[in-house]
Amino acid sequence: MDVIVIGGGIVGLASAYYLRRRGANVTVFEKKNIGNGSTDRSAGGIRAQFSTPVNVELSRESIDVWTRFEEEFDVDIEYRRSGYLFLARSAKTAQLFEENVEMQNELGVSSRLIDSANLTDYHAELNADEFVAGTYHENDGFADPHLALQGFAQKAQEIGVDVRTSTPVTDIYKRDGAVVGVEADNERVSADFVVNAAGAWAGKIAKLADADLPVVPKRRQILVADPESRLPETDPLTIDLDTGVYFRPEREGAAIVGGQFDDVEDPDQNPNAYSTSTDLDWTATVLERASDVTSAFGPDTKVKRGWAGLYAVTPDHHPIIEETLPGFINAIGFSGHGFQHAPATGQLVTELAFDGATSLADISSLSSERFETGRTIEEHNVA
Ligand SMILES: Cc1cc2nc3c(=O)[nH]c(=O)nc-3n(C[C@H](O)[C@H](O)[C@H](O)COP(=O)(O)OP(=O)(O)OC[C@H]3O[C@@H](n4cnc5c(N)ncnc54)[C@H](O)[C@@H]3O)c2cc1C
């Protein structure tokens, strides 16, 4: 079986790796360099605390791989499990937390509800009065996305995947309604399957095959700061779900801070989409919101650096993973969760190509048909 993968991010490389392991001849076309897209700009969060069963399942299967990553890929991805703490300001969000924890526990995730009185057990300087409840899962955490991507890329190439960088795919070919190949480097290359793993550009790639899939790029920024008081490395990644701000400890007391306060951009029209500095307005807002969560981000907090990247977002914040047309598999629209869900996704893509169905997880709810039938499944735990 010959497979072409479009996109040299973590989803493309994980797919290439698992496809090759199953025996496919795999070529990855990447328009620039490995990691050019969102993967290297991710915060590296890996968690099981999602609000829908399908996302929890993608996490469970992916965490299984992240846990033994070093053994399989010979790369230490600095996977630290200091937990995730979700915070609710409103009764409505607290109600959602109760439902989430019940569902997560049923799926074997040992998350728990936290009373507002006990929230400071998880972060000593938390402004606990601001919050009515929290949820915590000690096995959530984060890893280094760059190292993880290199791990997949190196192993994939070692076992025979052909990775062609600086080679954009410029067209997709069909015969009798089925996708049969691509144009890249002014050449036509045939394949039994073409996998769209083009991240924030995935909607454009789908259009080359005349498929209209609702995936749009949204700009997201992140900064590294020295908080007024150091964040202990054992503190959890903390998300104020009602304002969207999140932060987690970095090394030596520093913190990564992010949040969703700006809107859609077309990356090809906006040179700022991948800026290595953050917007001043955004920086002021995100630090103010962080200081509403914890007094650690007092007025003497110092910004060290920041960067921007792109989320590839669908209307219900779930990915599309399906064979959209015969021979055309899409693994797109991860809406801010694509780093952590890449290991499961790579295996699912492989099952779709080889078996025409998946056994790792039931992903029927992730087909694009949901946007036509209205049977969408909103993910609420989005930061
Ligand atoms: C600030 C920020 C924080 C984030 N934090 C987290 C987090 O904590 N946890 C998490 O799980 N996720 C997080 N994410 C999301 C995560 O980074 C993405 O979901 C994930 O990296 C998507 O991987 P991908 O391989 O699909 O896309 P990408 O890494 O974007 O790769 C797509 C590749 O396709 C290539 N491409 C595009 N068009 C073409 C073409 N025509 N031909 C060939 N190649 C092409 C691009 O150059 C790119 O390299 C974050 C994202 C941002 C921006």
The ligand as a Gaussian input file, in Angstrom:
#p B3LYP/6-31G(d) Opt

LIG

0 1
 C       -0.077000      28.473000      21.579000
 C       -0.521000      27.039000      21.389000
 C       -0.600000      26.183000      22.491000
 C       -1.015000      24.864000      22.317000
 N       -1.055000      24.039000      23.404000
 C       -1.412000      22.738000      23.244000
 C       -1.388000      21.850000      24.353000
 O       -1.070000      22.244000      25.474000
 N       -1.723000      20.554000      24.124000
 C       -2.093000      20.092000      22.893000
 O       -2.414000      18.917000      22.761000
 N       -2.111000      20.913000      21.833000
 C       -1.788000      22.219000      21.969000
 N       -1.805000      23.054000      20.908000
 C       -2.332000      22.557000      19.624000
 C       -1.303000      21.735000      18.900000
 O       -0.122000      22.487000      18.731000
 C       -1.866000      21.322000      17.526000
 O       -3.172000      20.786000      17.672000
 C       -0.982000      20.270000      16.884000
 O        0.360000      20.690000      16.860000
 C       -1.473000      19.987000      15.483000
 O       -0.519000      19.165000      14.843000
 P       -0.642000      18.945000      13.305000
 O        0.418000      17.976000      12.912000
 O       -2.045000      18.641000      12.937000
 O       -0.379000      20.387000      12.675000
 P        0.965000      21.220000      12.466000
 O        1.967000      20.971000      13.526000
 O        0.539000      22.618000      12.232000
 O        1.554000      20.602000      11.114000
 C        0.921000      20.810000       9.861000
 C        2.008000      20.903000       8.823000
 O        1.407000      20.917000       7.524000
 C        2.273000      21.653000       6.693000
 N        1.546000      22.034000       5.475000
 C        0.560000      22.941000       5.343000
 N        0.168000      23.030000       4.057000
 C        0.934000      22.143000       3.357000
 C        1.015000      21.779000       1.987000
 N        0.254000      22.358000       1.037000
 N        1.913000      20.821000       1.611000
 C        2.715000      20.238000       2.548000
 N        2.692000      20.568000       3.867000
 C        1.816000      21.493000       4.263000
 C        2.655000      22.842000       7.576000
 O        3.838000      23.467000       7.108000
 C        2.827000      22.176000       8.932000
 O        4.183000      21.863000       9.191000
 C       -1.373000      24.383000      21.026000
 C       -1.269000      25.220000      19.926000
 C       -0.852000      26.550000      20.087000
 C       -0.736000      27.426000      18.881000

